[in-house]
Structure formats: structure tokens, C-alpha cells
Amino acid sequence: MTRAKAFTAALAAAALAAALAACEGPSPRAGDEAVARSPSPTRVIIRPPVHGSADELVAYLGKLRGMNESALVAEAARQKKAAAKDASDAQRLRAAIALSLSPQGEDAEVASLADPVARREGADASLRAMASYVVLFAGERRRLREAASSARVGLREEKRNAEIQKQRAEALQERAAQLQQKLDALTELEKSLSDRPPPAQ
């Protein structure tokens, strides 16, 4: 699963959780038991679906998923400019979501847009939940990027050390070969001297 798909799934889960929390009604009180026991016809109240800011953001996220990289970069820039003019919670989240999916988006910038929404006490509960997921996603991705960068630096250091060790080993091997050649030459010289007939008396 790619980062974009994982982020989309997490954000959709946040919207669903927020919607379920909004649907929960108050628990019955002790005095209401008598009313609950009395026979009364069952009434079903059908209300039209309410489309809130969280639904709009989930729909917007679906739109972003269909964009290619260049379109995402352009969309993130557009939403960032819009957030500078309109600092509403929904607009800040749109900009944060677009930046989080853009290849050029900075995690610190994503968090700076979403974190105030997640912390605002009076903000819409579903928007706060989504903002919390965006902040969490940005922080986790930043940690992963830093770990990957550190690992790359360590790997380069290890490769450099290995190359130095290889060069030293090759130099030692060459030195050993030169010494062996000299030793062989001395051995041949000694052998040739010992094979000479002694001088005539």
C-alpha cells in the first residue's frame, strides 16, 4: 500500500468515526423508563442525510487520489494560497491534505496547517478528528524520512570505509607480491652461487 492510499484510508476512517460519534444520542434517564414501558406506536423519523465539512473533505480526498504528481503539486499550491486568504478550519485542512499528498509537500508545513484545527476546542468534532490524523500522519512520515536519511548517511559511510579497507588490502597485497619477488630473486641468486664449482687450487 502506498503512502497516499494509506493516508486516504486513515482519513476516511477518521471521518467515519467522527460521523458515528455525532450520531450517538443521550442515554435514557431513570425517569424515562415508565414512558419507555408504556405501549405506544413506533414512529420512524426519516431525516435527509446531512453533508458536513468532513464529508466534503473525504470527497475532496477522493478527487486528489485521481490526480497525477504534477496535478497534485499544482493543487497543493492553489490550496495553500487559498488558506492564506481563508483561514477557516475546512480550508486549512484542504490545504494540509493536498500538501501531504504532494511530492513536494513539507511535513512541517502540513502539521502547521492542521495542528491548530486539531487543538481548537470549539472546532467541529469531525474536522478535529481528521486534523488529528493529518498531524499524526505528517509526524510519522517526518520520522520515517529522517530515519531513511540517517540510514543513507550510515550506508555511505560504511561504503567509504569498505572502499578504504579494500584499497589498503590491495596495497598490502601488492607490497607482499613485491617482497615475494625480491625473496624469489635472492633465493635464485643463493642457489646459483651454491651451484658454482669451487675455484681451482
ZAMARGU-4260 file (C-alpha; in steps of 0.2 Angstrom, whole numbers, plus 5000, padded with zeros to 4 digits):
<rodrens>
0) 5000/5000/5000 | 5007/5017/4995 | 5008/5032/5007 | 4994/5041/4998 | 4982/5026/4999
5) 4987/5023/5017 | 4983/5041/5021 | 4967/5041/5012 | 4961/5025/5021 | 4966/5033/5038
10) 4957/5049/5034 | 4941/5040/5028 | 4942/5030/5045 | 4943/5047/5055 | 4928/5054/5045
15) 4918/5038/5049 | 4922/5038/5067 | 4918/5057/5069 | 4901/5053/5060 | 4897/5039/5071
20) 4901/5049/5087 | 4889/5063/5081 | 4875/5050/5078 | 4875/5044/5096 | 4861/5051/5106
25) 4860/5054/5125 | 4857/5038/5136 | 4840/5036/5144 | 4837/5043/5161 | 4829/5034/5175
30) 4813/5044/5174 | 4811/5039/5156 | 4808/5021/5160 | 4790/5022/5163 | 4787/5031/5147
35) 4798/5018/5138 | 4787/5004/5145 | 4770/5011/5140 | 4763/5005/5124 | 4765/5017/5110
40) 4765/5016/5092 | 4783/5015/5084 | 4787/5030/5074 | 4801/5031/5062 | 4808/5048/5058
45) 4817/5049/5042 | 4829/5064/5041 | 4838/5069/5025 | 4857/5065/5026 | 4867/5079/5032
50) 4883/5083/5022 | 4895/5091/5034 | 4913/5098/5031 | 4920/5080/5035 | 4910/5073/5020
55) 4916/5087/5009 | 4934/5084/5014 | 4933/5065/5011 | 4925/5069/4994 | 4940/5081/4991
60) 4952/5067/4996 | 4944/5055/4983 | 4947/5069/4970 | 4965/5071/4975 | 4968/5052/4973
65) 4964/5053/4954 | 4977/5066/4951 | 4995/5063/4945 | 5010/5071/4953 | 5011/5087/4943
70) 4992/5090/4946 | 4994/5087/4965 | 5009/5099/4965 | 4998/5112/4957 | 4983/5109/4968
75) 4993/5110/4984 | 5000/5127/4978 | 4982/5133/4975 | 4975/5127/4991 | 4990/5134/5001
80) 4986/5151/4993 | 4968/5149/4997 | 4972/5145/5015 | 4982/5161/5016 | 4966/5171/5012
85) 4953/5160/5020 | 4959/5153/5037 | 4944/5143/5040 | 4946/5125/5048 | 4940/5117/5032
90) 4951/5127/5021 | 4966/5124/5032 | 4963/5105/5031 | 4960/5105/5012 | 4977/5113/5010
95) 4985/5101/5023 | 4978/5086/5014 | 4984/5092/4997 | 5001/5096/5004 | 5003/5079/5012
100) 4999/5070/4996 | 5010/5082/4985 | 5028/5075/4982 | 5034/5092/4986 | 5024/5094/5002
105) 5034/5098/5018 | 5028/5088/5033 | 5031/5103/5045 | 5020/5114/5034 | 5006/5101/5034
110) 5007/5100/5053 | 5007/5119/5055 | 4991/5120/5045 | 4982/5105/5053 | 4988/5106/5071
115) 4978/5122/5076 | 4962/5114/5070 | 4966/5098/5080 | 4969/5109/5096 | 4954/5121/5094
120) 4941/5117/5107 | 4927/5125/5098 | 4931/5117/5081 | 4919/5104/5073 | 4922/5087/5081
125) 4924/5078/5064 | 4936/5091/5057 | 4946/5090/5074 | 4947/5071/5071 | 4953/5072/5053
130) 4965/5086/5058 | 4972/5074/5072 | 4975/5061/5059 | 4984/5073/5047 | 4995/5079/5060
135) 4999/5061/5066 | 5002/5056/5048 | 5014/5071/5045 | 5024/5067/5061 | 5026/5049/5057
140) 5031/5052/5039 | 5044/5065/5045 | 5051/5052/5057 | 5052/5039/5043 | 5061/5052/5032
145) 5073/5056/5045 | 5077/5038/5048 | 5079/5034/5030 | 5091/5049/5028 | 5101/5044/5043
150) 5102/5026/5036 | 5108/5033/5019 | 5122/5043/5028 | 5127/5027/5038 | 5127/5017/5022
155) 5138/5030/5013 | 5150/5030/5027 | 5151/5011/5028 | 5154/5010/5009 | 5168/5023/5011
160) 5176/5013/5025 | 5174/4997/5015 | 5182/5006/5000 | 5197/5012/5011 | 5199/4995/5018
165) 5199/4987/5000 | 5212/5000/4995 | 5223/4995/5010 | 5221/4977/5007 | 5226/4979/4988
170) 5241/4990/4993 | 5246/4976/5006 | 5244/4963/4993 | 5254/4972/4980 | 5268/4975/4993
175) 5268/4957/4998 | 5269/4952/4980 | 5284/4964/4978 | 5293/4956/4993 | 5290/4939/4987
180) 5298/4943/4970 | 5313/4950/4979 | 5314/4934/4990 | 5312/4923/4975 | 5326/4933/4967
185) 5338/4931/4982 | 5334/4913/4983 | 5339/4910/4965 | 5355/4920/4967 | 5359/4910/4983
190) 5356/4894/4973 | 5366/4899/4958 | 5381/4904/4970 | 5380/4887/4979 | 5379/4878/4962
195) 5396/4885/4956 | 5411/4874/4957 | 5424/4879/4969 | 5438/4889/4962 | 5453/4878/4957
200) 5468/4877/4970
</rodrens>
